[in-house]
Amino acid sequence: MMRTKHIVLALFLLSGILTRAQDSPGDEEIGCPTYFDPADTTHLLHMGNNALLDSVLQFTIPGWGQDSGHGKTSIGFASGNAIFNIPVKIWVYHDDNGSNAALTHQQAEILFESVNQRFANSNTGIRFYMKCSIEHVNSTYLNTINNDSEFNDLMTWHHEPQALNWHLISDAVEFGGKAVFPWKPNNFRFTTAFRWGFTQASIGVTVHEIGHALGLLHTHENNRGSGTWNGSAGNCYQESVSRSKTQGFGCFGTLGKRKCEVNGDALCDTEAAPNRDGGTSAPNDPGWELIDLDNTTNCNYAGTGTDNWGDTWTPPTRNYMSYLEFGVCRNEFTWGQTGVMHSNIILYMATGGFPLPGIGGTPWYNRNALVLWGNVHAGEVDHIVSGETINAPLAGNHYHMEPGSDVTLQAQRSIFLSPGVLAQSGSVFLAFIAPVTDCSSVDQMMAPDGSTFPWHAQILQATDVLAAAVNYSNGDRGKALEVNVSGISTVQIYPNPNQGSFTLELPVAGDYEIRITGMTGNLVYTTRMLHEDSRMIQLGHHLPSGVYHVYIQGDNLSQVEKITVLR
């Protein structure tokens, strides 16, 4: 019933690594502003063959490649219906005496929610969840990073295994963020420096570093060269503006290949990017790595340089992996970048090596945020326990409990039941929220004020199923449950994050009660919608930044959504 096709894909991807690898990977951590090590090109499985990424996405995304007007299926991944659910451990650093914190606890919560929203907005199918609570560390030494040695200490002194580790520090001398590529030692770790405070730009830096941690290069990379960015590379190493231009005579090993597939970041759906104005600076000069933009509103390229063949640069001024004058312009990943991230999640998020039969390794994505699909047959008794969330089913699939089956779902934070869930007559179904200890360093998830989260308020979607589940959790398991969940429309909230004002759109006009609470359950706003399907909500300037729950109760709809308020 669970994800066996990913083992097949891992074998497929591994064969590419074994075929291409000639030297063992280097030991150094790679990240901003250090350029990509050409010795690591063996780990860019898509280099020279971007079609491989289509194959990856066909494995991971239901319906990929079907008709959508542009040859790809555009799928909006709700946070509870992601393909990959990745556990996160967040470390927030202070000076020795507890002062000069990189972020407050509340800001770290907002950062986490905002990053999730940005990955969802780019349709990556990737969702993050906290494996255990945010941890604060008093260390002046680690709170300001001055060199590679200190960065290595930051990556190794505090680490939660089987999680993506976020190290949030106050300052760094040479970078705003730095990450470790997934094929490197100490992988799935990165840092963001908040020297300019907690801003939309610093959220973008965090997303950028996660992109590196999942195997993405800068859009201005020179992946096979050294000492220059793409704008300064020679003819055999520069990614051209043209997507069809090929490598010419003298380009040994890449002759005839499309330049966008073997040069730059080796992705043809991210436009070629130079260093600033197509200049000649080296990658270790951070003052010359930025793409010129006209202003913070339009995010249009203002440079005047050309590639080696005379075509004016049209760099991706909104891509998360670009270096931009205005970081707030970053708001997208491409499908190719999504395919790269999916590949590296499958290949490297495993304990003891690759998740392959006979080689060892158990994937730790979706470990505590389980994704269920398929059929539970008569006579089968499934007690499924998750340290974080349970999602059923995967987008475009189904999760059916046949007559005579007995299913219990227990999760620590949330249970998402989407269209495609069916508990047939004669089956027994129970879903409930209860704490599950899963972290080696922290026993229980805690709210910012130190209280436990209101577990009962975290069950989302599929009202009829969950209403029955609540009854069962009160001790009534004698009845058969017959529920067919289909055609549930999602609630739309935008913008999100917001500054306290947002639009709430519901599937149909009706009578609804709207309640908004803080993470600890305190009521901050309530209103009634009569014969409406849309409403502009104004929370008022007194409400502080934070993460809030929006409860919608009304005509055939009972749902909870999260919003992030940034002041």
C-alpha positions in Angstrom: 0.0 0.0 0.0 2.9 2.4 0.6 5.3 4.0 -1.9 7.1 1.0 -3.4 7.6 2.9 -6.7 10.2 5.1 -5.0 12.5 2.1 -4.6 12.3 1.6 -8.3 13.1 5.2 -9.0 16.0 5.2 -6.5 17.5 2.2 -8.4 17.1 4.2 -11.7 18.7 7.3 -10.3 21.5 5.3 -8.5 22.4 3.7 -11.8 23.0 7.1 -13.2 25.4 8.0 -10.3 27.3 4.8 -10.6 27.7 5.2 -14.4 29.0 8.7 -14.2 30.9 8.8 -11.0 34.7 8.6 -11.4 36.1 10.3 -8.3 34.8 10.4 -4.8 33.1 13.7 -3.8 35.0 16.3 -2.1 34.8 17.0 1.6 34.1 20.7 1.7 30.6 22.1 2.4 29.2 24.1 -0.5 27.0 27.1 -0.2 26.6 30.8 -0.8 28.8 32.5 -1.9 31.1 29.7 -2.7 30.8 28.4 -6.3 30.0 24.8 -7.2 32.9 22.4 -7.3 33.3 21.0 -10.9 34.3 17.7 -9.3 30.7 17.3 -8.2 29.2 17.3 -11.7 28.8 13.5 -11.4 26.0 14.2 -9.0 24.0 16.4 -11.4 22.1 13.5 -13.0 20.2 15.9 -15.2 23.3 17.3 -16.8 23.0 16.7 -20.5 19.7 14.9 -20.1 16.9 17.1 -18.7 14.4 14.5 -19.9 15.4 12.5 -16.9 13.7 15.0 -14.7 10.4 14.4 -16.6 10.8 10.8 -15.7 11.3 11.6 -12.0 8.2 13.8 -12.0 6.2 11.1 -13.7 7.1 8.8 -10.8 6.4 11.3 -8.0 3.5 13.4 -9.2 0.2 11.7 -10.3 -0.9 12.9 -13.7 2.4 14.5 -14.6 2.7 15.2 -18.3 -1.1 15.0 -19.0 -2.7 17.8 -21.0 -2.9 21.1 -19.2 -2.4 23.5 -22.1 1.3 23.5 -21.8 2.2 19.8 -21.7 2.5 19.6 -17.9 -0.1 19.1 -15.2 -0.2 22.1 -12.8 -1.1 20.7 -9.4 -1.7 22.9 -6.4 -0.3 21.0 -3.5 -2.1 21.7 -0.2 0.2 21.5 2.8 -1.5 18.2 3.9 -1.4 16.6 0.5 2.3 16.9 -0.4 4.4 14.2 -2.1 7.3 14.6 0.4 6.8 15.5 4.0 10.3 16.3 5.4 11.0 16.6 9.2 12.8 19.7 10.3 14.8 20.7 13.4 15.3 24.4 14.0 18.2 25.8 16.1 18.1 29.5 17.1 21.4 30.9 18.3 22.0 33.6 20.9 25.2 35.1 22.4 26.5 33.4 25.6 24.4 35.5 27.9 21.2 34.9 25.9 21.2 38.3 24.2 21.5 39.1 20.4 19.1 36.3 19.4 19.0 35.6 15.7 15.2 35.4 15.9 12.6 35.2 18.7 10.7 32.0 19.1 7.7 33.5 17.5 9.7 34.7 14.5 11.2 31.3 14.0 7.6 29.9 14.0 6.6 32.5 11.4 9.7 31.7 9.3 8.8 28.0 9.3 5.2 28.6 8.2 6.3 31.2 5.6 8.9 28.7 4.1 6.2 26.1 3.8 3.8 28.5 2.1 6.5 29.5 -0.4 7.2 25.8 -1.3 3.4 25.2 -1.6 3.0 28.3 -3.8 5.7 27.0 -6.2 3.8 23.6 -6.5 6.9 21.7 -5.3 4.9 19.0 -3.6 7.3 19.4 -0.6 6.1 20.1 2.9 8.1 20.6 6.1 7.0 19.7 9.6 8.8 20.1 12.9 10.1 16.8 14.1 10.6 18.4 17.5 10.4 21.8 19.1 12.5 24.8 18.2 15.7 24.8 20.4 17.6 27.9 21.5 21.4 27.7 21.9 23.5 30.3 23.8 26.8 30.5 22.0 28.5 33.7 20.9 31.0 31.6 18.9 28.3 30.0 16.8 26.0 33.0 16.6 28.5 34.9 14.4 30.3 32.9 11.8 33.7 34.2 10.5 35.2 31.4 8.5 34.8 27.9 7.1 36.1 26.3 10.3 33.4 28.0 12.4 30.8 27.0 9.8 31.8 23.4 10.1 31.5 23.6 13.8 28.0 25.1 13.4 27.0 22.2 11.2 28.2 19.5 13.5 28.0 20.7 17.1 24.2 20.6 17.2 22.4 18.2 14.9 19.2 16.2 15.0 19.5 13.0 12.9 17.0 12.2 10.2 15.9 15.8 9.8 16.7 18.9 7.8 18.6 21.0 10.3 18.0 24.8 10.2 20.7 26.8 12.0 19.5 30.4 12.4 22.3 32.8 13.5 22.6 36.6 14.0 25.5 37.3 11.6 28.1 35.9 9.2 31.1 37.8 7.8 31.0 36.5 4.2 27.5 35.2 3.5 23.8 35.6 4.2 23.3 31.9 4.2 25.2 28.7 3.5 24.2 25.1 2.9 25.5 21.6 2.4 24.7 19.7 -0.8 22.9 16.4 -0.3 25.8 14.3 -1.6 28.3 15.8 0.9 29.2 14.8 4.4 27.0 16.5 7.0 24.3 16.8 4.5 20.8 18.3 4.9 22.1 21.2 7.0 22.2 24.9 6.4 22.4 28.3 8.1 20.7 31.7 7.5 22.2 34.8 9.0 19.7 37.5 10.1 22.1 40.4 10.1 19.5 42.7 8.5 16.7 41.4 10.7 13.7 39.2 10.0 12.3 40.3 6.6 10.7 38.9 3.6 14.1 38.9 2.0 15.6 36.8 4.8 12.7 34.3 4.3 13.8 34.1 0.6 17.4 33.5 1.7 16.1 30.6 3.8 14.2 29.1 0.9 17.3 29.6 -1.3 19.5 27.7 1.2 17.0 24.8 1.4 17.2 24.7 -2.4 20.9 24.1 -2.1 20.4 21.5 0.7 18.1 19.6 -1.8 20.7 19.8 -4.6 19.9 23.0 -6.5 22.7 25.2 -8.0 22.6 29.0 -8.5 21.1 30.1 -11.7 24.3 31.9 -12.5 26.5 28.9 -11.8 29.4 27.7 -14.0 29.1 24.1 -13.0 32.1 22.7 -15.0 34.4 25.7 -14.8 36.3 27.4 -12.0 37.0 31.0 -10.9 34.1 32.6 -12.7 30.4 32.8 -12.8 28.4 32.0 -15.9 28.7 35.5 -17.3 32.4 35.3 -17.4 32.8 31.8 -18.7 34.3 30.7 -22.0 32.3 29.5 -25.0 32.4 25.8 -23.9 31.4 26.6 -20.3 28.9 29.4 -20.6 25.1 28.8 -20.6 23.8 30.8 -23.5 20.6 32.9 -23.6 19.4 30.7 -26.4 17.8 27.4 -25.3 18.7 25.6 -28.5 22.4 26.6 -29.0 24.7 23.5 -28.8 28.3 22.9 -27.8 30.7 23.3 -30.7 34.0 21.9 -31.9 36.5 21.8 -29.1 34.0 21.3 -26.3 35.4 17.9 -25.4 32.9 15.5 -23.8 29.9 17.8 -24.4 30.0 18.2 -28.2 26.5 18.6 -29.7 24.8 18.9 -26.3 22.5 21.9 -25.6 24.4 24.5 -23.7 21.6 25.0 -21.3 21.8 21.3 -20.3 25.5 21.1 -19.7 26.5 24.6 -18.6 25.3 27.0 -16.0 23.0 25.2 -13.6 22.4 22.5 -16.3 18.7 23.2 -16.3 17.0 24.5 -19.5 13.9 25.8 -17.8 15.9 28.3 -15.7 17.0 31.1 -18.0 20.8 31.8 -18.3 22.0 34.2 -15.7 25.3 36.2 -15.6 27.0 37.8 -12.7 26.2 41.5 -12.4 25.9 43.1 -15.9 27.8 40.2 -17.4 31.0 41.5 -15.8 34.2 39.6 -15.1 34.2 39.2 -11.3 35.3 36.1 -9.5 32.7 34.2 -7.5 34.4 35.0 -4.2 33.5 38.7 -4.6 30.0 38.9 -3.1 29.7 42.6 -4.2 29.5 41.6 -7.8 27.2 38.6 -7.7 23.9 40.5 -7.8 21.6 40.8 -10.8 20.7 44.4 -11.4 16.9 45.1 -11.1 15.0 48.3 -11.9 13.2 48.5 -8.5 11.7 46.4 -5.8 8.2 46.4 -7.4 8.6 45.2 -11.0 11.7 43.0 -10.5 12.7 43.6 -14.1 16.3 43.1 -15.2 18.2 46.4 -15.6 21.5 45.0 -16.8 23.0 45.7 -20.2 25.4 42.7 -20.8 25.2 40.0 -23.4 26.3 36.4 -23.6 29.3 35.3 -25.7 27.1 35.2 -28.8 25.7 38.7 -28.5 22.3 37.9 -27.0 21.2 40.2 -24.2 20.8 38.4 -20.9 17.2 37.7 -19.7 18.0 36.2 -16.3 15.4 34.7 -14.0 14.7 37.6 -11.7 12.2 35.8 -9.6 13.9 32.5 -9.1 14.8 31.4 -5.6 18.2 30.3 -6.7 19.2 33.7 -8.3 21.3 36.4 -6.6 19.3 39.5 -6.8 19.6 43.1 -5.7 16.2 42.8 -4.1 15.7 39.5 -2.4 11.9 40.1 -2.1 11.6 39.4 -5.8 12.3 35.7 -5.2 9.0 33.7 -5.5 9.4 30.6 -7.7 11.0 27.3 -8.5 10.8 25.8 -11.9 9.5 22.3 -12.7 13.1 21.3 -13.5 14.3 22.4 -10.1 11.4 20.6 -8.5 12.5 17.4 -10.3 16.0 17.9 -9.0 14.8 18.3 -5.4 12.6 15.2 -5.7 15.5 13.2 -7.1 17.8 14.1 -4.2 15.1 13.5 -1.5 14.6 10.0 -2.8 18.4 9.3 -3.2 19.8 10.8 -0.1 17.1 11.0 2.6 17.8 7.5 4.0 19.6 6.1 7.0 22.5 3.7 6.3 22.7 4.6 2.6 20.4 4.4 -0.3 16.9 3.2 0.3 17.4 0.1 -1.8 16.9 -3.7 -1.2 20.2 -5.3 -0.3 22.0 -2.0 0.2 20.2 -0.8 3.3 18.6 2.4 4.3 15.2 3.5 5.3 13.8 6.8 3.9 13.1 9.3 6.6 10.9 11.6 4.4 7.2 10.8 5.1 8.4 8.8 8.2 6.4 10.8 10.6 4.1 12.5 8.1 2.7 9.4 6.5 1.0 9.4 3.1 -1.6 6.6 2.7 -3.2 5.3 -0.4 -4.5 2.0 -1.8 -7.0 -0.5 -0.3 -7.2 -2.0 3.2 -8.8 -5.4 2.7 -11.2 -7.4 4.8 -9.6 -8.9 7.9 -6.7 -6.4 7.9 -6.2 -4.4 11.1 -4.1 -1.3 10.6 -3.1 0.8 13.6 -1.1 3.6 11.9 0.8 6.0 14.2 2.6 9.1 13.1 4.8 11.4 15.1 3.4 14.4 13.1 0.8 14.0 10.4 -1.2 11.5 8.4 -2.3 12.3 4.9 -4.8 10.3 2.9 -4.7 9.9 0.0 -2.0 11.1 -2.3 -3.2 13.7 -4.8 -5.3 11.9 -7.5 -5.3 8.6 -5.7 -7.6 6.9 -3.2 -7.6 5.3 0.2 -10.4 2.7 0.6 -11.3 0.7 3.7 -13.2 -2.4 2.5 -15.9 -4.2 4.5 -14.3 -6.2 7.4 -11.3 -3.9 7.7 -10.3 -2.1 10.9 -8.3 1.1 10.6 -7.1 3.4 13.4 -5.1 6.5 12.5 -3.2 8.2 15.3 -1.2 11.4 14.7 0.5 13.9 17.0 -0.4 17.1 15.1 -2.9 16.6 12.3 -4.8 14.2 10.1 -5.7 15.3 6.5 -8.4 13.3 4.8 -8.9 14.5 1.2 -11.2 13.5 -1.7 -10.7 9.8 -2.4 -11.1 8.5 1.2 -13.9 5.8 1.5 -14.7 3.8 4.6 -17.2 1.2 3.3 -20.1 -0.2 5.2 -18.9 -3.0 7.5 -15.5 -1.4 8.1 -14.4 0.2 11.4 -12.6 3.5 11.2 -11.1 5.6 14.0 -8.9 8.8 13.8 -7.6 10.7 16.7 -4.9 13.1 17.8 -2.6 12.1 20.7 1.0 13.1 21.5 3.7 10.8 20.2 7.3 11.2 21.4 9.6 11.0 18.4 12.6 13.3 19.0 15.9 12.4 20.6 16.4 15.8 22.2 12.9 17.1 23.0 10.0 15.1 24.4 7.0 17.0 23.2 6.1 19.8 20.8 5.5 23.0 22.6 3.7 26.2 21.7 5.6 29.5 21.9 4.3 30.3 25.4 5.5 26.9 26.6 2.1 25.2 26.6 1.3 22.1 24.6 -0.5 22.6 21.3 -4.3 22.1 21.2 -4.1 18.7 19.6 -7.9 18.4 19.1 -8.0 21.6 17.0 -5.5 20.3 14.4 -7.8 17.8 12.6 -8.5 19.3 9.2 -10.9 18.6 6.3 -13.4 15.8 5.5 -16.1 16.9 8.1 -18.3 13.8 8.0 -15.4 11.4 8.4 -13.9 13.3 11.2 -17.2 13.9 13.0 -17.7 10.1 13.1 -14.1 9.7 14.2 -14.6 12.0 17.1 -17.6 9.9 18.2 -15.5 6.8 17.9 -12.7 8.4 20.0 -15.2 8.8 22.7 -15.5 5.1 23.0 -18.1 4.1 20.4 -16.4 1.7 18.0 -19.3 -0.7 17.6 -20.9 0.9 14.5 -19.9 0.4 10.9 -19.0 3.6 9.2 -20.0 4.5 5.7 -18.5 7.7 4.3 -17.7 8.7 0.8 -15.6 11.9 0.7 -15.6 13.3 -2.8 -15.5 16.7 -4.5 -14.4 18.7 -1.4 -13.3 22.1 -2.6 -10.4 23.8 -0.7 -10.7 27.2 0.9 -8.6 29.9 -0.7 -6.8 32.5 1.5 -4.6 35.1 -0.1 -2.2 36.7 0.3 -0.7 34.4 2.8 1.6 35.4 4.5 -0.1 38.8 5.0 -0.1 41.9 7.2 -3.4 41.2 8.9 -5.6 41.7 5.8 -6.5 38.9 3.5 -9.3 37.6 1.2 -11.2 34.4 2.3 -12.8 32.5 -0.6 -15.2 29.6 0.1 -16.4 26.9 -2.4 -20.0 28.1 -2.5 -22.1 31.0 -1.1 -23.7 30.2 2.2 -24.0 30.9 5.9 -20.6 30.5 7.7 -19.2 31.3 11.1 -15.5 32.4 10.9 -13.3 32.2 14.0 -9.6 33.0 14.1 -7.4 31.9 17.0 -3.7 32.0 18.0 -1.6 28.9 18.2 -2.6 28.4 21.8 -6.3 28.7 21.1 -7.0 32.3 22.1 -9.8 33.8 20.1 -8.7 37.0 18.3 -11.4 37.5 15.7 -14.9 36.3 14.8 -17.5 37.2 12.2 -20.5 35.7 10.3 -20.9 35.4 6.6 -24.4 35.4 5.3 -25.1 34.2 1.7 -21.5 35.0 0.8 -18.6 33.0 -0.7 -15.9 35.7 -0.3 -14.9 38.2 2.3 -12.0 40.6 3.0 -10.9 40.0 6.5 -9.2 42.9 8.5 -7.6 41.7 11.7 -6.6 45.2 12.9 -3.1 46.7 13.7 -3.1 45.5 17.3 -2.6 41.9 16.3 1.0 40.9 16.6 3.0 38.9 14.0 2.4 35.2 14.3 0.7 32.0 13.0 -3.1 31.9 13.4 -5.8 29.3 12.7 -8.9 30.2 10.7 -11.9 28.1 11.5 -14.7 28.0 9.0 -18.0 26.3 10.0 -21.2 26.4 7.9 -23.2 24.9 5.1 -21.6 21.5 4.5 -18.2 22.9 5.3 -16.0 22.6 8.4 -12.4 23.4 7.8 -9.3 24.9 9.5 -6.7 26.8 7.6 -3.4 28.5 8.8 -2.4 32.1 8.1 0.8 33.8 8.8 0.7 37.5 9.9 3.9 39.5 9.2 4.0 43.1 10.5 
